[in-house]
Amino acid sequence: MDTPESTGVDIDQQPGYAIRRLHQIAVGIFLQEAGETGVTPVQYAALQVVGNQPGIDQRTLARTIALDTSTTGGVIDRLEARGWLERRTSPEDRRARQLFLTPAGMQGLVDTVPAMLRAQEQILAPLTARQRSEFMRLLMVIVTQNNDLSRAPGEPGARSA
């Protein structure tokens, strides 16, 4: 049987491993900066999208933030229990639930944005301005070109709304 040394694979040179580590770091930094708000990165994404698109339905929110519908439902449940989101039956489709921020949810979002921005700055701090731009450009190429391979593909261009 081959030993790990015999494979010739250096885990530190594998993009998937580096991306997983970067994700862990990004979540850690976000929670360090925004911890007092009690908002997770995924909750922040949901709040921001609903704040930008009041009345968005749950399925579209899931696609927009690239989560499966059951995970999105749990996120919405927690934000609703906190009094930050409310679901309303769509007048066009009684099966669909539209999402709206409550006044408390809007305030929570406003309170979280500075911490989120500090976290983004800290994540990219090791890079020069030029490197940041190039990193983000290349990152978006990888995400966009591989979107359909995700277990929960995002909706192309949905986050720019």
Protein Blocks (a to p, Z undefined) as FASTA:
>chain_A
ZZfklnopafklpmklmmmmmmmmmmmmmmmmmmmnopafklmmmmmmmmmmghiafklm
mmmnopafklmmmmmmmmmmnopaccdddfklmkbccddddfklmmmmmmmmmmmmmmmm
mmmmmpcfklmmmmmmmmmmmmmmmmmmpmbdcdehklmZZ
